Amino acid sequence: MEPALFALPAQPGRESEDACALGEGIAVVVDGAGLPKSSRRGCGHSVAWYARMLAEAFRVRLENRTTRMTDALAGAIGEVTAAHADTCDLALGSPSATVAAWRITGDQIEHLVLCDASIVVVTADGGVREITDARIDDAVRRRAAQLAAQAGIAEAPAEMRFRALDQMRNVDDGFWCAHTDPGAARHALTGRTPVADLRAIVAASDGGTRGYQWLAAHSIERFAELAVQERLGEIADEIRAAEAGAPVRVFTKPHDDITLVALTR
């Protein structure tokens, strides 16, 4: 079984802030958080650099099947943090990312999700389920509303929402993502599926799942159908077509990087 990979930047000619690393029976998708420079002003490295570094460091650690996926991710976050701790003031902010990965171990396929990247599992009997952690939306909404109320305004502007995101990252009652603290990895969602029960598994950045999550470009069942047939480019085409007619939403990108890695049986 060889995985199918599809990657598309948000805009032609623009560097993608997603990254993917593949190994034998391993796929890692890292979705770098496209935040303004003010949110990572202590670091001179790009979001794309962080995503690539983390994806490869995580993949290498996943090669050891005796290492738990959460431990492998914690080690990878620690390695990337150490790689620029001496040159950057990480207390003033640095890039962050979400993660989705799968790994074949014996007769099982394991998965891990940190934050709002996704794993989509299609079972042999036709069932479809998504594993993702959407706590970021609620946490940022709640904190932004508090900040707006303190400022005496009805709705938080984008700058205030970014501040809310910074304040709710990797704290209790907030959300968890890859940043500078390896301890965030223990909050990842993990699980496993017998390979014999699997029709397909997809690791996706949130740019690849926005089609069924909020654009109504297709249903998750349609997403699964195309993934099973390895027609990943068609998933992206339907997303881009829906983006073109979507209403403008505050704090939401009109286009996003798309990365999809599908393993089918």
C-alpha positions, 0 to 999 in steps of 0.5 A: 500500500502506497499513500497518495499525496496532494498538496496545493498552496493557498495562492499560486506562487506562494509558499505553502505553510503546510508540510508533509513527511512520509516514511514506510507506513507513516504519514505526517501532515503539519499545518503551520498557523498562518498568524501575523508576524506580531504573534511570533515577533520573537522568532525570525523563522517562517511558519513554513520552516517550522512546519517542515522541521516539525514534520520531519522530526516527528516522522523520524521518531515515528519510525521506532514502532515502540515509541508512542505517537504522543511521545514521538510528537513531544520529542519532535516539538522539543527538537524544533524548539531547541533548534532555534531557542539560542537564536530567537526569543521564544518568549516573545512568540514563535510559529505554531502548528496543528498536526495529523498523522497515521502509522501502520504498526503490525496489524493496526493503523494508529492515528494522532491529531493535535488541534484542528487538523484531521484524520478521516477514517473510512472503514471496510463497511463504508463507515466514515468518521473524522477525528479532529479537535475543534476546541480552538474555535470555542476557546478563541471565541470565548476569550475574544468576547471577553476582551471585546466586553472589557473594551466596551465594544460589541464585536472583537476585531481581527487584532483582538481575536489574534490576541485571544488566540495567543492567550488561549494557546496551550493553557487549561480551558484553551486549546492545544497545538504544537508550539514551544512546549513538548507537553502539548503533545499529551493532549493529542487525540490518538487511536487505532484501527485494525488494518483489516477493517480499513478502506482508507485513512486520510491525514489532512490540513484544515484547508483540505477539510474546509470543503465539508466543514463549512463551505458545503463544497461536498459532504464528508461522505463525498470527501471519503468517496473521492479519497478512496478512489485517490481523486484528491485533486478533485477534492481540492477543485471542489474546495476552490470552487466553493471558496470563490462564492463563499461569503467573507467571514471574519478571521477566516482565510478566503483560501487556505493551503491544502494537504491530503495524504490518503492510504487506501486498501 
